[in-house]
Amino acid sequence: MTEIHPDAPTVVLYSKPGCGQCVATAKALTARGIPFVKVDVSVDANAAARVRDLGYRSLPVVVVGDMHWSGFQLDKIQQLEVALKYWTPSAPIPEHDGGDHA
């Protein structure tokens, strides 16, 4: 089971009842120890709008921060597992004052 970094972004699984790919995605996330929030777009109009706004017309849709995809994609779930395990916040970019400090 994967140990997820405590500051990693939340995984959101947009799905609906009777969706085989949604069930497969949820099972794959669970099997890898990836916590997720499941949102049923058939009862949540805002969630359905969010999925459409991302450009998707089919489910499931997985959203993690700026990363998202549609459909059951085991390769993406495996990439997500690694990314969440080793996730670190982006370091601030140091400001350059224009001077030469060599």
N, C-alpha and C positions, 0 to 999 in steps of 0.2 A: 504494500500500500504506500502511496506517495505521501510524503509529508509536505504540506503546502505552506509556503512562507506566510506568516500571520498578516502581513501587510499587503498581500497579493490582492488584485482586484476581484470583485465578485463575478462569478460566472452566472449568466442568466440563460436559461433554456426556454425559449418560446415554443410552445407546443399546443396540441389539442387532442381531445380524446379520439381514440380509434386510429391514430397515426402510428404506423409501424416503425417508421424511421425515428419518430420522436421517442418511442419506447426503447429502441436500440441505442439511441444516443444517451438517454438517461442511464441505461444499464452500463454502457461503456464508461461514462463519467463516474458512476458509483463504484464500478469494479476497480478503477484506478485511484479511488479515494479522493476524487475531486469534488468538493462541495459545490452545490449549485442551487439557484433559486429557480423553481419551475413556475412559469407563467402561462396560464391557459388563455390563449387569444380568443377562444370562443365565448368567453365570459368577460373579458377585459378589453373594451373598445380602445383604450389608450395603448395597450400592448399591441393590438392588431395594427393600429396606426403606426406605431414605432417600427414594426416589421416592414410595413409598406414603405415608410420613409427611408429605411435602409436599402430599399430596392428589391426586396424579396417578395415572391408571390407563392412560395411553398414553404412548408415546415419540415423539420424543426429549423429554428434559427438559434444559433449560439452566439452570444455577445459577451466579450470580456474586454473591458476597456475600449480601445480603438479597434480591436480585432473582432471580426465576426464572419460567419459563414452559414450557409444553408445546407440542409440534408445531413444524412449520416455519413460523416467523413472520419473514419478511424485514424487516418494519418494526421488530421488536424487535432484530434483529441490527444494523440500521442505527443504532438508538438506542444500542445497546451499543458500537458502533464509536466514536461520538462521545464517549460517557461515558468509555470507557477511554483515549481520546486525551487528554482534558482532566481526567482524574481527579486529585483532590488529596485528601489525608487531611482529615477534618473538623477544623476548628480547635476547640480546646477552648473551651467556653462560659465566659466570665469570671464569676467569682463576684461576686455583688452583696452588699455588706456591709450594705445597708439604709440607709446614710447618704446624704444629699443632697449631691452634689459639684458642683452647678451653679455 
